[in-house]
Amino acid sequence: MGLLSIRVPDVGEGVAEAELVEWHVEIGQEVHPDDLLAAVMTDKATVEIPSPAGGKVVRLAAAVGATVAVGSELVRLEVEGEGNLAEEPGSPEPQPQLQAEASIASVEEDKARSVTPPVAHTQAEQEGARHPQKPLASPAVRLRALEAGIDLRLVPGSGPAGRITHGDLDAFISGKSRVALGRKRPNTEITETKIVGLRRKIAERVSLAYSDIPHFSIIEEVDVTALEELRAKLNGEHADNRPKLTLLPFMMLVLVDAVSRQPVLNAHYDAEAGVLRQFGGVHIGIATQTQAGLMVPVIRHAETLNLWECAEGVARMSNAAREGKATREELTGSSITISSLGPLGALATTPIINHPEVAIVGVNRMAIRPHWDGARFVPRKMMNISCSFDHRVIDGWDAAVFVERLKTLLETPALIFVDP
């Protein structure tokens, strides 16, 4: 028998490290050639690592969430033959725990020791800490509760470590306690979840955008009654042979028109180089919620698409993102982004710009509201649009003109189809 070391592969494009996001095997498991061992994520893509040979897993070199260097050992197998590692005489059997997990535990223990002051606890308090369902109380208090037929788990304690005193029991019996009879005890459970994989990438990008970009937002109310009537009519006439029209295809056409008048908004800003990179093509990112987190599939060259092609693009790219089938190229390269929560949206939002873009358009929930037409209040279908801008390169005047153009087109949908 020999040992086979399987290392993190070179995924190209100058990537020197990756994040381990998933294990497909565990210690002691038998694997066959081409069985998936793990998945690692870079800034570019998620890469699945297959086994080059069959054997038994004897070592996993990192925990999920750890950063692993290209070329470092990831998995060790016990295989028939010599393998590629020489087993040292007298070397101990590989331990069935992850070294990264042990390191994490050690760091957490050191942190706990450094921030937790020494406190002397009585034996009863220590027992209560080990068994939180058993309330802390003296024998005399327990006897009184037993005689009164009171469950001490319902009595809030005001003493050290939540110890129940005679005063607490008196307050409970007299009905002055903070917790009435029959009320459930507070849920003090705390669950910790390590943020890894796509969720961590999203967190890093949002943090970068929010910390680096000085945002300012404009929120405008829009009467979309006419637009919704047009959308319903088009969906009714073409229900059999056309994709269903949502608000987003109209928003895409409106966005193409608006940025054609103000191309500075269809751009990326490179702060380090001090360069604003404007794009001739309008590559619209559609912020899409998936089970794995927020993704932004991109519909390229929206300036070349008609309404139905926009609808088809939105449906195709959103489904690909939700099903995890969107490619790296389909999830990168947007020049401006639309964010919409649909019917779940709020009255107004302040969306965060998709770095390194300089603007984002947020679509909020529609609602019937009273609208003054000059003579009386009439019911109209209203919606707020929330737009955020990078104040380093976008002035308030330019932003206001842009939002006003969006409002004009949405309230007069016939203008959407007039060639500017």
QUIHU-V914084 format. One record per helix or strand. SS is the DSSP state (2 for helix, 1 for strand). FROM is the first residue (numbers start at 1). TO is the last residue. If there is no record, write none. Layout:
ss=SS from=FROM to=TO
ss=SS from=FROM to=TO
This chain:
ss=1 from=2 to=7
ss=1 from=17 to=23
ss=1 from=30 to=31
ss=1 from=36 to=41
ss=1 from=46 to=50
ss=1 from=55 to=60
ss=1 from=67 to=69
ss=1 from=73 to=79
ss=1 from=83 to=83
ss=1 from=85 to=85
ss=2 from=99 to=115
ss=2 from=123 to=130
ss=1 from=137 to=137
ss=2 from=139 to=148
ss=2 from=152 to=154
ss=2 from=160 to=162
ss=1 from=164 to=164
ss=2 from=166 to=174
ss=2 from=197 to=212
ss=1 from=215 to=223
ss=2 from=225 to=237
ss=2 from=247 to=261
ss=2 from=263 to=265
ss=1 from=267 to=270
ss=1 from=275 to=278
ss=1 from=284 to=290
ss=1 from=293 to=299
ss=2 from=302 to=304
ss=2 from=307 to=322
ss=2 from=329 to=331
ss=1 from=336 to=340
ss=2 from=342 to=344
ss=1 from=357 to=357
ss=1 from=359 to=363
ss=1 from=367 to=372
ss=1 from=377 to=390
ss=2 from=396 to=411
ss=2 from=413 to=417
